[in-house]
């Protein structure tokens, strides 16, 4: 994790593990919670490992020679995990991606039916992408890994982060996402209000340029 920027650092991992724990605890306390098949129990070890390792193999940070489809599995096997656990956690980590789900949502539905822990880990990761923390992370990533300015980061909030609430799979996740989205909307309104002054500044500068141009013309006429 020390090679990643502040938007995907170990603090992000700790938050995702913590959120996943809160979601799974809520589901365990209410067995009829939507989003998780009632016939399947959540494995806390799989939830914790999935949350902890979900960014291993993230394509945004991969080296060309690295294979994201086996990194988590191989890491767990190297620490003595059994093959079944290692492959299950690997499958869950590969299923967390928002981009992958947008390309093939049916695949994620099928994965969650087989591995209900994925719903928990996925919600936890997406919850850390919204709210106050999500705002901080989108600016951090934009500054560290791209050339986009602050306006472009806010535009990313508009088309992606505000849409994450609708992708939550668990009832606890949906409740937390509603609150986090409200907080982002408050920020978004403040942002629109504060950056509006840029138009005032642009107008002032434009007039200054016009005045300077007029002065040059007048001085040129005088010298003739």
MODELLER restraints for C-alpha pairs under 7 A, 6 or more apart:
rsr = mdl.restraints
at = mdl.atoms
rsr.add(forms.Gaussian(group=physical.xy_distance, feature=features.Distance(at['CA:1:A'], at['CA:9:A']), mean=5.79, stdev=0.5))
rsr.add(forms.Gaussian(group=physical.xy_distance, feature=features.Distance(at['CA:1:A'], at['CA:10:A']), mean=6.30, stdev=0.5))
rsr.add(forms.Gaussian(group=physical.xy_distance, feature=features.Distance(at['CA:5:A'], at['CA:141:A']), mean=6.92, stdev=0.5))
rsr.add(forms.Gaussian(group=physical.xy_distance, feature=features.Distance(at['CA:5:A'], at['CA:144:A']), mean=6.45, stdev=0.5))
rsr.add(forms.Gaussian(group=physical.xy_distance, feature=features.Distance(at['CA:6:A'], at['CA:140:A']), mean=6.38, stdev=0.5))
rsr.add(forms.Gaussian(group=physical.xy_distance, feature=features.Distance(at['CA:7:A'], at['CA:137:A']), mean=4.71, stdev=0.5))
rsr.add(forms.Gaussian(group=physical.xy_distance, feature=features.Distance(at['CA:7:A'], at['CA:140:A']), mean=5.69, stdev=0.5))
rsr.add(forms.Gaussian(group=physical.xy_distance, feature=features.Distance(at['CA:7:A'], at['CA:141:A']), mean=5.49, stdev=0.5))
rsr.add(forms.Gaussian(group=physical.xy_distance, feature=features.Distance(at['CA:13:A'], at['CA:52:A']), mean=5.69, stdev=0.5))
rsr.add(forms.Gaussian(group=physical.xy_distance, feature=features.Distance(at['CA:16:A'], at['CA:51:A']), mean=5.90, stdev=0.5))
rsr.add(forms.Gaussian(group=physical.xy_distance, feature=features.Distance(at['CA:16:A'], at['CA:124:A']), mean=5.24, stdev=0.5))
rsr.add(forms.Gaussian(group=physical.xy_distance, feature=features.Distance(at['CA:16:A'], at['CA:125:A']), mean=5.45, stdev=0.5))
rsr.add(forms.Gaussian(group=physical.xy_distance, feature=features.Distance(at['CA:16:A'], at['CA:128:A']), mean=6.58, stdev=0.5))
rsr.add(forms.Gaussian(group=physical.xy_distance, feature=features.Distance(at['CA:17:A'], at['CA:48:A']), mean=6.10, stdev=0.5))
rsr.add(forms.Gaussian(group=physical.xy_distance, feature=features.Distance(at['CA:17:A'], at['CA:51:A']), mean=5.09, stdev=0.5))
rsr.add(forms.Gaussian(group=physical.xy_distance, feature=features.Distance(at['CA:17:A'], at['CA:52:A']), mean=6.01, stdev=0.5))
rsr.add(forms.Gaussian(group=physical.xy_distance, feature=features.Distance(at['CA:19:A'], at['CA:124:A']), mean=5.23, stdev=0.5))
rsr.add(forms.Gaussian(group=physical.xy_distance, feature=features.Distance(at['CA:20:A'], at['CA:47:A']), mean=6.98, stdev=0.5))
rsr.add(forms.Gaussian(group=physical.xy_distance, feature=features.Distance(at['CA:20:A'], at['CA:51:A']), mean=6.84, stdev=0.5))
rsr.add(forms.Gaussian(group=physical.xy_distance, feature=features.Distance(at['CA:20:A'], at['CA:120:A']), mean=5.73, stdev=0.5))
rsr.add(forms.Gaussian(group=physical.xy_distance, feature=features.Distance(at['CA:20:A'], at['CA:121:A']), mean=5.76, stdev=0.5))
rsr.add(forms.Gaussian(group=physical.xy_distance, feature=features.Distance(at['CA:20:A'], at['CA:124:A']), mean=5.09, stdev=0.5))
rsr.add(forms.Gaussian(group=physical.xy_distance, feature=features.Distance(at['CA:23:A'], at['CA:120:A']), mean=6.47, stdev=0.5))
rsr.add(forms.Gaussian(group=physical.xy_distance, feature=features.Distance(at['CA:23:A'], at['CA:172:A']), mean=5.70, stdev=0.5))
rsr.add(forms.Gaussian(group=physical.xy_distance, feature=features.Distance(at['CA:23:A'], at['CA:173:A']), mean=6.63, stdev=0.5))
rsr.add(forms.Gaussian(group=physical.xy_distance, feature=features.Distance(at['CA:24:A'], at['CA:120:A']), mean=6.59, stdev=0.5))
rsr.add(forms.Gaussian(group=physical.xy_distance, feature=features.Distance(at['CA:26:A'], at['CA:172:A']), mean=6.81, stdev=0.5))
rsr.add(forms.Gaussian(group=physical.xy_distance, feature=features.Distance(at['CA:27:A'], at['CA:33:A']), mean=5.85, stdev=0.5))
rsr.add(forms.Gaussian(group=physical.xy_distance, feature=features.Distance(at['CA:31:A'], at['CA:38:A']), mean=6.34, stdev=0.5))
rsr.add(forms.Gaussian(group=physical.xy_distance, feature=features.Distance(at['CA:32:A'], at['CA:38:A']), mean=6.31, stdev=0.5))
rsr.add(forms.Gaussian(group=physical.xy_distance, feature=features.Distance(at['CA:33:A'], at['CA:171:A']), mean=6.17, stdev=0.5))
rsr.add(forms.Gaussian(group=physical.xy_distance, feature=features.Distance(at['CA:34:A'], at['CA:170:A']), mean=5.91, stdev=0.5))
rsr.add(forms.Gaussian(group=physical.xy_distance, feature=features.Distance(at['CA:34:A'], at['CA:171:A']), mean=5.56, stdev=0.5))
rsr.add(forms.Gaussian(group=physical.xy_distance, feature=features.Distance(at['CA:35:A'], at['CA:169:A']), mean=5.15, stdev=0.5))
rsr.add(forms.Gaussian(group=physical.xy_distance, feature=features.Distance(at['CA:35:A'], at['CA:170:A']), mean=4.46, stdev=0.5))
rsr.add(forms.Gaussian(group=physical.xy_distance, feature=features.Distance(at['CA:35:A'], at['CA:171:A']), mean=6.54, stdev=0.5))
rsr.add(forms.Gaussian(group=physical.xy_distance, feature=features.Distance(at['CA:36:A'], at['CA:116:A']), mean=5.96, stdev=0.5))
rsr.add(forms.Gaussian(group=physical.xy_distance, feature=features.Distance(at['CA:36:A'], at['CA:170:A']), mean=6.76, stdev=0.5))
rsr.add(forms.Gaussian(group=physical.xy_distance, feature=features.Distance(at['CA:42:A'], at['CA:116:A']), mean=6.59, stdev=0.5))
rsr.add(forms.Gaussian(group=physical.xy_distance, feature=features.Distance(at['CA:42:A'], at['CA:117:A']), mean=5.88, stdev=0.5))
rsr.add(forms.Gaussian(group=physical.xy_distance, feature=features.Distance(at['CA:46:A'], at['CA:89:A']), mean=6.20, stdev=0.5))
rsr.add(forms.Gaussian(group=physical.xy_distance, feature=features.Distance(at['CA:46:A'], at['CA:117:A']), mean=6.80, stdev=0.5))
rsr.add(forms.Gaussian(group=physical.xy_distance, feature=features.Distance(at['CA:47:A'], at['CA:117:A']), mean=5.53, stdev=0.5))
rsr.add(forms.Gaussian(group=physical.xy_distance, feature=features.Distance(at['CA:47:A'], at['CA:121:A']), mean=6.44, stdev=0.5))
rsr.add(forms.Gaussian(group=physical.xy_distance, feature=features.Distance(at['CA:49:A'], at['CA:89:A']), mean=6.76, stdev=0.5))
rsr.add(forms.Gaussian(group=physical.xy_distance, feature=features.Distance(at['CA:50:A'], at['CA:89:A']), mean=5.48, stdev=0.5))
rsr.add(forms.Gaussian(group=physical.xy_distance, feature=features.Distance(at['CA:50:A'], at['CA:92:A']), mean=6.34, stdev=0.5))
rsr.add(forms.Gaussian(group=physical.xy_distance, feature=features.Distance(at['CA:50:A'], at['CA:93:A']), mean=5.91, stdev=0.5))
rsr.add(forms.Gaussian(group=physical.xy_distance, feature=features.Distance(at['CA:50:A'], at['CA:121:A']), mean=6.39, stdev=0.5))
rsr.add(forms.Gaussian(group=physical.xy_distance, feature=features.Distance(at['CA:51:A'], at['CA:121:A']), mean=5.39, stdev=0.5))
rsr.add(forms.Gaussian(group=physical.xy_distance, feature=features.Distance(at['CA:53:A'], at['CA:72:A']), mean=6.91, stdev=0.5))
rsr.add(forms.Gaussian(group=physical.xy_distance, feature=features.Distance(at['CA:53:A'], at['CA:93:A']), mean=6.97, stdev=0.5))
rsr.add(forms.Gaussian(group=physical.xy_distance, feature=features.Distance(at['CA:54:A'], at['CA:93:A']), mean=4.63, stdev=0.5))
rsr.add(forms.Gaussian(group=physical.xy_distance, feature=features.Distance(at['CA:56:A'], at['CA:71:A']), mean=6.86, stdev=0.5))
rsr.add(forms.Gaussian(group=physical.xy_distance, feature=features.Distance(at['CA:56:A'], at['CA:72:A']), mean=6.37, stdev=0.5))
rsr.add(forms.Gaussian(group=physical.xy_distance, feature=features.Distance(at['CA:57:A'], at['CA:68:A']), mean=4.27, stdev=0.5))
rsr.add(forms.Gaussian(group=physical.xy_distance, feature=features.Distance(at['CA:57:A'], at['CA:71:A']), mean=6.21, stdev=0.5))
rsr.add(forms.Gaussian(group=physical.xy_distance, feature=features.Distance(at['CA:72:A'], at['CA:90:A']), mean=5.28, stdev=0.5))
rsr.add(forms.Gaussian(group=physical.xy_distance, feature=features.Distance(at['CA:73:A'], at['CA:86:A']), mean=4.69, stdev=0.5))
rsr.add(forms.Gaussian(group=physical.xy_distance, feature=features.Distance(at['CA:73:A'], at['CA:87:A']), mean=5.54, stdev=0.5))
rsr.add(forms.Gaussian(group=physical.xy_distance, feature=features.Distance(at['CA:73:A'], at['CA:90:A']), mean=5.34, stdev=0.5))
rsr.add(forms.Gaussian(group=physical.xy_distance, feature=features.Distance(at['CA:76:A'], at['CA:86:A']), mean=5.59, stdev=0.5))
rsr.add(forms.Gaussian(group=physical.xy_distance, feature=features.Distance(at['CA:77:A'], at['CA:83:A']), mean=6.80, stdev=0.5))
rsr.add(forms.Gaussian(group=physical.xy_distance, feature=features.Distance(at['CA:77:A'], at['CA:86:A']), mean=6.37, stdev=0.5))
rsr.add(forms.Gaussian(group=physical.xy_distance, feature=features.Distance(at['CA:92:A'], at['CA:118:A']), mean=5.29, stdev=0.5))
rsr.add(forms.Gaussian(group=physical.xy_distance, feature=features.Distance(at['CA:95:A'], at['CA:108:A']), mean=6.41, stdev=0.5))
rsr.add(forms.Gaussian(group=physical.xy_distance, feature=features.Distance(at['CA:96:A'], at['CA:118:A']), mean=6.98, stdev=0.5))
rsr.add(forms.Gaussian(group=physical.xy_distance, feature=features.Distance(at['CA:96:A'], at['CA:122:A']), mean=4.92, stdev=0.5))
rsr.add(forms.Gaussian(group=physical.xy_distance, feature=features.Distance(at['CA:101:A'], at['CA:108:A']), mean=6.18, stdev=0.5))
rsr.add(forms.Gaussian(group=physical.xy_distance, feature=features.Distance(at['CA:112:A'], at['CA:118:A']), mean=5.74, stdev=0.5))
rsr.add(forms.Gaussian(group=physical.xy_distance, feature=features.Distance(at['CA:112:A'], at['CA:119:A']), mean=6.06, stdev=0.5))
rsr.add(forms.Gaussian(group=physical.xy_distance, feature=features.Distance(at['CA:119:A'], at['CA:169:A']), mean=5.53, stdev=0.5))
rsr.add(forms.Gaussian(group=physical.xy_distance, feature=features.Distance(at['CA:119:A'], at['CA:170:A']), mean=6.59, stdev=0.5))
rsr.add(forms.Gaussian(group=physical.xy_distance, feature=features.Distance(at['CA:120:A'], at['CA:170:A']), mean=6.91, stdev=0.5))
rsr.add(forms.Gaussian(group=physical.xy_distance, feature=features.Distance(at['CA:123:A'], at['CA:168:A']), mean=5.53, stdev=0.5))
rsr.add(forms.Gaussian(group=physical.xy_distance, feature=features.Distance(at['CA:123:A'], at['CA:169:A']), mean=6.52, stdev=0.5))
rsr.add(forms.Gaussian(group=physical.xy_distance, feature=features.Distance(at['CA:123:A'], at['CA:173:A']), mean=5.74, stdev=0.5))
rsr.add(forms.Gaussian(group=physical.xy_distance, feature=features.Distance(at['CA:126:A'], at['CA:164:A']), mean=6.76, stdev=0.5))
rsr.add(forms.Gaussian(group=physical.xy_distance, feature=features.Distance(at['CA:127:A'], at['CA:177:A']), mean=6.20, stdev=0.5))
rsr.add(forms.Gaussian(group=physical.xy_distance, feature=features.Distance(at['CA:128:A'], at['CA:134:A']), mean=5.77, stdev=0.5))
rsr.add(forms.Gaussian(group=physical.xy_distance, feature=features.Distance(at['CA:129:A'], at['CA:137:A']), mean=7.00, stdev=0.5))
rsr.add(forms.Gaussian(group=physical.xy_distance, feature=features.Distance(at['CA:129:A'], at['CA:161:A']), mean=6.94, stdev=0.5))
rsr.add(forms.Gaussian(group=physical.xy_distance, feature=features.Distance(at['CA:130:A'], at['CA:161:A']), mean=6.09, stdev=0.5))
rsr.add(forms.Gaussian(group=physical.xy_distance, feature=features.Distance(at['CA:130:A'], at['CA:180:A']), mean=5.94, stdev=0.5))
rsr.add(forms.Gaussian(group=physical.xy_distance, feature=features.Distance(at['CA:130:A'], at['CA:181:A']), mean=6.60, stdev=0.5))
rsr.add(forms.Gaussian(group=physical.xy_distance, feature=features.Distance(at['CA:131:A'], at['CA:180:A']), mean=4.03, stdev=0.5))
rsr.add(forms.Gaussian(group=physical.xy_distance, feature=features.Distance(at['CA:131:A'], at['CA:181:A']), mean=5.87, stdev=0.5))
rsr.add(forms.Gaussian(group=physical.xy_distance, feature=features.Distance(at['CA:131:A'], at['CA:183:A']), mean=5.54, stdev=0.5))
rsr.add(forms.Gaussian(group=physical.xy_distance, feature=features.Distance(at['CA:131:A'], at['CA:184:A']), mean=5.30, stdev=0.5))
rsr.add(forms.Gaussian(group=physical.xy_distance, feature=features.Distance(at['CA:132:A'], at['CA:183:A']), mean=6.74, stdev=0.5))
rsr.add(forms.Gaussian(group=physical.xy_distance, feature=features.Distance(at['CA:132:A'], at['CA:184:A']), mean=6.71, stdev=0.5))
rsr.add(forms.Gaussian(group=physical.xy_distance, feature=features.Distance(at['CA:138:A'], at['CA:153:A']), mean=6.24, stdev=0.5))
rsr.add(forms.Gaussian(group=physical.xy_distance, feature=features.Distance(at['CA:139:A'], at['CA:150:A']), mean=6.80, stdev=0.5))
rsr.add(forms.Gaussian(group=physical.xy_distance, feature=features.Distance(at['CA:139:A'], at['CA:153:A']), mean=6.08, stdev=0.5))
rsr.add(forms.Gaussian(group=physical.xy_distance, feature=features.Distance(at['CA:142:A'], at['CA:148:A']), mean=5.93, stdev=0.5))
rsr.add(forms.Gaussian(group=physical.xy_distance, feature=features.Distance(at['CA:142:A'], at['CA:153:A']), mean=6.36, stdev=0.5))
rsr.add(forms.Gaussian(group=physical.xy_distance, feature=features.Distance(at['CA:162:A'], at['CA:181:A']), mean=6.43, stdev=0.5))
rsr.add(forms.Gaussian(group=physical.xy_distance, feature=features.Distance(at['CA:165:A'], at['CA:174:A']), mean=6.50, stdev=0.5))
rsr.add(forms.Gaussian(group=physical.xy_distance, feature=features.Distance(at['CA:165:A'], at['CA:177:A']), mean=5.23, stdev=0.5))
rsr.add(forms.Gaussian(group=physical.xy_distance, feature=features.Distance(at['CA:165:A'], at['CA:178:A']), mean=6.50, stdev=0.5))
rsr.add(forms.Gaussian(group=physical.xy_distance, feature=features.Distance(at['CA:168:A'], at['CA:174:A']), mean=5.51, stdev=0.5))
